[in-house]
């Protein structure tokens, strides 16, 4: 995949991504600390095989991996950030080379590199908050430019009500991480270079949508969850980045979140979403971590630690790709986050579940393997119906969407394999019959033929599609 800017490597590990380990604050939890018992044991001792000793060894092992020193070097217009893997997991130089990255120095360059597309519409990291706009027929819609995408603005339940799953770190299985576990991964901290995380999430959204074609209905819930939640993750990254920019310009240096919200003009829905994310840690306590795999998937997570409660909360963790290797990468990243959180004083970890487009609950993929249990809902929280996994058909998924009057008709046989999925990810499933007829008339036999002729498709459908829908079809070339 080509880079979005000159001189910038594509964000895929196999294509040569360079990692950055930076943090919001001057004092990073990833750096060794003489006052931390976990950090003081870096590189010492081996692994225990049972009971509490195994868990303790796992925590120390993960802390060792996550502890690193950053070296910042500047040259002309480029800031270079270097990361060294902790000695206990490094091996030799040829197997674990230093990871470097080039980050544009100016704001314009940063905006260029962070630009990505969602639903065919450009998004920028610096664009926040989203604003409501009036669509055809007076329906309230949300500007796709800023990350809230979909049909008429029927929102998913508020983010802070999404269910949490938790476990005590002392008893969580799987905290012992070995070199073998991580041989195909590189751990990165994008906390201070959110444009990289933003671009990465956008590209995952694009490639996952593309790879969805050819899959059966199995995994429709996972795909729908990825579609629904990656834009939310990107919006959260936008919000955190905007708050950081506000803090940097605030002459007093204070992290007054409410003052920032007032200045930004964010509506209550968006303000509450970001407030949930940063309530217990502040700007400098937010972490954005990624686990990049060359052959075994990748994952990106945003998390923080509530020191008062001793709880680490993984607000969003997305694995790429969601239908194959992504869930395993998610689990590995959560294990690593658990180890770092323990080194920061946490005794418990919570992971927020995800929702499909229709509002169905999808539990974290590691619920069983890591012993996570669902936290009891609070009074007033909405009820969530759990996704049934492979048995959840696309028809049920769409029919479950609140306010949707359209029932996805599985009795209509798609004349081109993958056509139903393609329309689904474009939010055009209600036009299946019309597109099907066009394909039959034109003799299209493959999705490649459909996408190559999408301009003809838009012209043939005419007023059947509104301007937004036409734009999405024209932008989707896979």
N, C-alpha and C positions, 0 to 999 in steps of 0.2 A: 504494500500500500504506500502510495506516495505521501511524503511529508506535506504538511500544510504550510510550511514556510521554508525558505531557502536555508540550507545548512542544518536543518533540524531533522534528526533521525526519527523514523516512525516509532511509535510507542508500542513495540512488540519485542519481547526479550530476545527472541530468536533472530530479530533483525538488528540487534545491537543496541537495545536501550541501555542507557547509563543510569545508575541509581543515584538518588540523593538522600542523604540523611541529615535533615535539618529540623529545627523545631521552632515553635512560635517564640518561646522565651529564651533568654540568655542562658538559663540553667536548664539543660535538657535531661529528662529522665533516662535518655538513652546513653548518656555519658556516665562512666564509672564514678561512683561517689564513695569517699572513705567512710561516710556515715551509714552506708547501706550494707547490711550483712550479706544480702544477696550479691551486691556488686563486688564486695570484697573477696568473694570466693570465685571470681571469674577465672576460668581456665584451670581450676584446681579440682582434683578428684575425678571419679568416673561416675558410672550410672549404677543405681541400686535397682534391684529387680522386684521388690515387693513392698506392700503396705505404705505407711507414712514416709518411710525412707525414700521410696520411689518417687512419691509426689514431691518431696523436698528436693530431691536430686533433679527432678524435672524442672522445677521452678528455677533452681540455680542454673541449670543448663540453658534454659530459654533466656534468662537474664544475661547470661554470658553472650549468647548470640546477639541479643538486642543492644548490648552495650558497645558503643563505638565512639571514636573521636572523629570530629569533623575538621577538615582543613579547608579553609576558604582562600582561594587565590583569585586575584583580579587581573585582567589584562584587557585594556582598551574597552571595547563595548561588551565584553562577555565576562560573566562571573562563572568561575569553575568551582564545582563543589565535589569534594572527594570523600569517599567512604571506605573504611576498612572493616572487613568482617572480623568479628571477635576472634582472638587467637585460638580458642578452644575448638572452633569450627572451620578454621581457615585451611588447614592442610598446607600444600605448597603453593607457591605463587602462580604456577601455571594452571592449577585447578581452580583457584579462587582469586582471580585478578582483582585489583582495585576497580571500583565502579565509579565512573565519572559522568558528568552531564554538563551541557552548556545551557545556560539560562539567559535569555535576552536581558540586557541591562535597563532598557528604557520601557516606559509604560506602553508606548505604541507597539514595540516589538513583542511585549508580553501579550498584548491584546490580540496581535496577529497569530501568535502561536497557540493561544488558548481558544481561538475560534473553532467551533465544531458545528455540526448540523444535527437537528432533531426534527424528524418529519419534514425534511427538505428545507427547513428554515434555519438560518444561521443563529447560533447562540454565542454569547460572550461571557467569559467569567465575570467581567466587571458589571454586567447588567443585572441589577437587583434593586428593588423587589419587582416581581411580576405585577402587571396591572391589568385589570379587567377591561375588555373592550366589547362593544356591541356588535354582534354578528348579524347575518341575514335574518330577517323576521323579528328583530329585536331581541333575540336570544343572547344572553350574556355568555361570552366566551372569554378565554384567557389567552393572551398573546403567546403564540407558540415561540416567538423570539426569545421569551424569557423562561421557557421550560415547563409551562403548564399546557399540556397538549391533550386533545381529545375531542369528544363530541360536545354537545351543549354542556355548560358548566355544572355538571352534577358531580360534586367532589366525593372522593373517598372519605371515610371518617377521619377526623383530625389525627394528625400524626402521633400526638401525645397519648392517644387512646389505643394505639396499636399494641397488642399483647406482648409482654416480655416473658422470656424463658430464662431461668437462672440455675446456678449450681454453686456450691461451696468450692472454692479453689483447692482447699485441702483434700477434698475427696474426689475431685474431678479426675476421671481416668484419662490416659493419653497425654499427660503433660511431659512425659519423657520424650524429648526430641533428639534424634541422632543425626549424624552426618548423612546417613543413608536416606533418612526421611527428606532431607533438604537438598539432596544432590542436584535436583533439577530446578531448584528455586533460587531466587534472589529476594531478600527482604529489603524493603525500601520505606523510607519515611518521607512522605510528601507534604508534611505539615506546613512547611514554609515555602513550598513551591506548588501552590494549589492549582496553578494553571496546568501542571503536568497531570494531576489527578483528574481534573476536569476534562482534559482532552482524552485521557485514557478511558474514562467512563463513556464519553461520547462515541469513541471508536468501538468500544465493546458493544454498545447499543446497536451500532450499524452492522457490525459483523455478525452479531447474534441474530438479528432480523434476517440477514442474508442466509445464514446457515439453517434457519428454521425451515426453509423450503426443502422438501424431500423427507422430512420427518413425518411420522404418522401422528394421530391424535394423542398418542402416548407422550406425556410431558407437556401437554397444552397448558396446564396450570403453572409449571415452572416458567415456560415461555411468557405467559401472560404476566406473571409476577415480575419478571425481568423488565418487560415493556413498561409496566406501571411504575416500578420503583427506581429504575436508573434515572429517569427525568427528575424524580424527587431528590435523589442523591446529588445530581448535578445542581439542582436549585439550592440544596443545603451548602454545597461548596461555594456557590455564588454568594450566599448570605454570609458565610464565615469570612470569605475574602473581602466582602464589602465592609464588614465590621472591622476587620484588621486594617483596612485602608482608612476608615474613620478614626480608629484609635491612633494611627500614626500621625494623623493631621490634628488631633486634639491637643491643644497646647498644654493642657494640664496633665496629659498622659493617663487620665483616668479611663477605666473600662466601664463607663456608664452605658449599659446595654439599652436602658429605656430612653436615654438621650439620643442614642444612635437610631433607635426605631422611630422616634419623633422626627428626627432630621431626615430620615430616609423616606418617610411617608408610607411605610408598609401597612397594608391592611391587617386586621386582627388575625385572620387565618394564617397569613404568612409569618407575622410576628410571633405568634404562638408556636409555630413549627420550629423556628430558629431558637426561640427561647427554651423549648424543650431540649434542644441539642446542647445548649451552652449553659444551662441553668446552674450546674454544680461545679463547673470547672473554669468558667471565664474563657476569654479569648486565648490566653497563653496555655490553657490546659487542654485544648483540643488536640487530638492526634488524628492524622490521616495516614494509615499504613497500607502498604501493598505487598503482596507476595507474587512475584512474577515468575512464571514457569515456562520453560522452553518446550516441554512435552507433556506436562501434567496439569495444564490449566493455570489460571491466575485468579487473584481475588483482591478486592479493594475494600477497606473498612474505615469508618469514621467513629471514633470512640473517645471516652473521657473517664476520669476517675472522680467519684464523689468521696473526698477524703473523710468527711464527717461520718458517712455511713459505711466507709470501707468497701464500696461497691464500684466496680468498673462496668460501664454500660456501653455495649457495642450498638450504636444507634442504627447503623446500616452496614451490612456486609454483603457485597455482591461478588459472585464468582463467575468467571468467564472460561469456557462458555457454559451456560446454565444447563444445557441438555446433556452434557457429557462430563468434562473434567472439572467444571466450575465448582460443584458441591464439595469435592475432595479438597480443592484449594481453599475454599471457605473454611472448612474444618481446620486445616492446618494453620491458617491465619488466626483463627480464634484461639487455638492452642497457644500460639506465640503471643498474642495479646494477653491471654491469661497469665503467662509467665511474666511479662513486663508489668502488668497491673499488680501482680503479687509483690514484685520488687518495689512498687510505689506504695505499698501498704494495703492494697485491697485484699479482702478475704472472700469476696463473692464476685461472680461475673454474671451479667445479664445481657442477653441478646434479644433484640427486638425482632418479632416475626415480620413477615412481609405480606402484602395483599396483592391479589390479582386485580385486573381491571374491573372485575365485577364485585370486588369487595370481599372475596373469599380469602380466608386466612391460610397462609402457607408457613408452616413452622420452619425454623432454621434446619438445614439438612443434617446437622450434627446433634440433634436433640437426643437421639438414642445412644450414639457412640460416646458422647461427652456427659451423659447423665443430666441433661437440662430438663427442668420441669416448668410448666406454665405457671406464672405468677397469677394469683387470684385477682380478678378485675376489681376496680374501685367502683364505688356507688356512682351511678350515672353513666358509666362507660357503655358504649353500644355492644350488642351481642355480635359475635363473629362466628360465621359458619366455616368450619375448616374445609380446605380443599381436599378432595378425595383422591388426589394423585392421578395415576394413570387412567382411572375410571372416569375422571372428569372430562367430559367431551367438550369440544369447542361450542357446541350448541348450548350446553348448560352454562358454560362460562359467560357467553354473551347474554343469554336470557336472564342470568342472575344480576346483570348490571342494573343498578337502581335507576328508575326512570326510563329504561329502554323499552320502547314499544315494539321493537323488532325481535322476532324469534329466528335465530339462524337455522335455515331450513336445510337439514342434512339430507333430505330426500332429493335435492337438486344435485345431480351428478356433475362434478367438475369435468369439463371436456379436456382440460390441460392439467396434468399432475402438478400440484403445488399452487394452483390458482386460488383456492380457498384460503390457504395460509397467507399468500401474498396480499390478498384483499384484507384479511384480518389485521395484519400488522400495519396496514395503511388506514385503518378505521373505515374501510369501504365495504365491509361485509354485506351491507344491505343492497349493494349493487351487483351481487354475484350473478343474478339472472341476466342482467343486461350485458355484463362483461362476458359471460358464458356465450350468449348469443353472438356477440361480436367475434369471439374466438372461432366459433363454428362457421360463421360467414366468411372469415378470412382464412380459414384452414390452419390456424395456429395449432401446433402440436406440442410445443415445449414452452417453458417459461422464458427461455432465452428469446424466442420469437416474439413473445408478448412484450417483454421489456424493451426489445429493440424497436418495437412499433408503438410505443406508448404515446407518442405524439398523435399518431393516427387514431389510437383508442380514445384519447381525450376529445379529438375533433368529432369522432363518430358519436360519442355519448352526448356531446353538446351540453344543453342546459340541464341534463340529468345530474351533472356534477356542478357544485358551486366552485368559486374561485380557489378556496382553500384545498378542496379535494383535487382539483386539477393540478395545483402546485405539488401536492404530495405524489401524485402519479408521475408527473414529469421528473421529479427529483429522485424517484426510486428506480435505479437502473439495474437492480438485481432482484 
